[in-house]
Amino acid sequence: ISSGLPSDKFLFEGFLPAKKGRTKRLNELSQENKTIILYESPHRVLKTLNDLSSCYNEGTNISISREMTKIHEETFRGTIKESVEYFNKKKLKGEFVIVLSPN
């Protein structure tokens, strides 16, 4: 709900494959007409955002929440392109939830 993206139909993917099958799975997800929910670790967030920008339109809306329900909770809302720029400048800590808008 806090993502601001449609929540009537969604696909909870959890963690993406670390290596084998990652690109294939991202391409499959990019064809979904549902909101996509992903988990990501801090050391792979930028890689995932860059991978998403190659599989999705850079103007796709995205919400990235860090440390949900904790004292340092933070949520970024914008496009995939904006998220890459934003998180390139940040020190990445905590657990991340990435929510992508449907196509």
C-alpha positions as CSV (number, residue, x, y, z in Angstrom):
1,I,0.0,0.0,0.0
2,S,2.8,2.5,0.9
3,S,4.2,2.0,-2.6
4,G,1.3,4.0,-4.1
5,L,1.1,1.4,-6.9
6,P,-2.0,-0.7,-7.8
7,S,-2.6,-3.4,-5.2
8,D,-5.6,-5.1,-6.7
9,K,-3.5,-7.6,-8.7
10,F,0.1,-8.4,-7.7
11,L,2.7,-11.1,-8.1
12,F,5.0,-11.7,-5.1
13,E,8.3,-12.9,-6.6
14,G,10.5,-12.7,-3.5
15,F,14.2,-12.9,-4.3
16,L,15.3,-13.1,-8.0
17,P,17.8,-15.8,-9.0
18,A,21.3,-14.5,-8.2
19,K,22.8,-15.7,-11.5
20,K,21.4,-18.5,-13.6
21,G,18.0,-17.7,-15.1
22,R,18.0,-14.1,-13.8
23,T,17.7,-12.3,-17.1
24,K,15.1,-14.8,-18.4
25,R,13.0,-14.4,-15.2
26,L,13.2,-10.6,-15.4
27,N,12.0,-10.7,-19.1
28,E,9.1,-12.9,-18.0
29,L,8.2,-10.5,-15.2
30,S,8.3,-7.5,-17.6
31,Q,5.4,-9.1,-19.5
32,E,3.1,-9.3,-16.4
33,N,0.1,-7.1,-16.2
34,K,0.3,-7.1,-12.4
35,T,2.3,-5.2,-9.8
36,I,5.5,-7.1,-9.1
37,I,7.0,-7.4,-5.5
38,L,10.7,-8.3,-5.1
39,Y,13.0,-8.6,-2.1
40,E,16.6,-7.6,-2.5
41,S,19.8,-7.5,-0.3
42,P,21.8,-4.3,-0.1
43,H,24.8,-5.6,-2.0
44,R,22.6,-6.5,-5.0
45,V,20.2,-3.5,-5.1
46,L,22.1,-1.5,-7.7
47,K,22.6,-4.6,-9.9
48,T,18.9,-5.4,-9.7
49,L,17.9,-1.8,-10.6
50,N,20.3,-1.8,-13.6
51,D,18.9,-5.2,-14.7
52,L,15.4,-3.8,-14.4
53,S,16.3,-0.8,-16.5
54,S,17.4,-3.1,-19.3
55,C,14.2,-5.3,-19.2
56,Y,11.6,-2.6,-18.4
57,N,10.9,0.8,-19.8
58,E,13.1,3.3,-17.8
59,G,9.9,5.3,-17.1
60,T,8.2,2.4,-15.3
61,N,7.1,3.5,-11.8
62,I,8.9,1.9,-8.9
63,S,8.8,2.0,-5.2
64,I,11.8,0.9,-3.1
65,S,11.4,0.6,0.6
66,R,14.2,0.0,3.0
67,E,14.1,-1.3,6.6
68,M,10.3,-1.5,6.7
69,T,8.7,-1.2,10.1
70,K,12.0,-0.2,11.7
71,I,13.4,3.1,13.0
72,H,15.3,3.9,9.8
73,E,12.5,3.1,7.4
74,E,12.8,4.9,4.0
75,T,10.7,4.7,0.8
76,F,11.7,6.0,-2.6
77,R,9.1,6.5,-5.3
78,G,9.8,7.4,-8.9
79,T,10.8,5.8,-12.1
80,I,13.4,3.0,-12.7
81,K,15.8,5.6,-14.2
82,E,15.4,7.9,-11.2
83,S,15.9,5.1,-8.8
84,V,19.3,4.1,-10.4
85,E,20.5,7.7,-10.1
86,Y,19.2,8.0,-6.5
87,F,20.7,4.8,-5.2
88,N,24.0,5.3,-6.9
89,K,24.5,8.2,-4.5
90,K,23.5,6.3,-1.3
91,K,25.2,4.0,1.1
92,L,23.0,0.9,0.9
93,K,22.1,-0.8,4.2
94,G,19.2,-2.9,5.3
95,E,16.7,-5.1,3.6
96,F,14.9,-3.8,0.5
97,V,11.4,-4.3,-1.0
98,I,11.1,-3.3,-4.7
99,V,7.6,-2.8,-6.1
100,L,7.2,-2.3,-9.9
101,S,4.0,-1.0,-11.5
102,P,2.2,-3.2,-14.0
103,N,2.8,-2.7,-17.8
